[in-house]
Amino acid sequence: MSNTDRLEMIKAYYAKEEKVKVEVPVFISETTKGKVHRYFNGTRAGYQFKHGIAWVDRKDLHKFRDQHFIIHEEGEN
């Protein structure tokens, strides 16, 4: 492993640690044909959610606390 490869690996590791996975819970509704799972697709607090998941900067986590979001802290990804 060359020095530049090692540097890139370290940068990628720390870049990942700056982001935290935030999830909107799935809305499940019962219909006559069965259960329907609805995932949130849209923006909240300036972040784009796709299929209910967004990667949020650690500095902006306070915007999502004490609300109906699931915050996956380090080690839970």
KAPE-V423963 format. One record per pair of residues at least 4 apart in sequence whose ideal C-beta (glycine too) atoms are under 6 Angstrom apart, sorted by the first residue. I is the first residue (numbers start at 1). J is the second residue. Records with the same first field share a line. If there is no record, write none. Layout:
I->J ; J
//
This chain:
1->5 ; 6
18->58
19->55
20->56 ; 58 ; 61
21->72 ; 77
22->54 ; 56 ; 64 ; 69 ; 71
23->52 ; 53 ; 70
24->40 ; 52
26->37 ; 39
27->38
28->35 ; 37
29->36
30->35
31->36
39->51 ; 52
40->49 ; 52
42->49
43->48
45->63
47->54 ; 56
49->54
56->60
64->69
72->76 ; 77
//
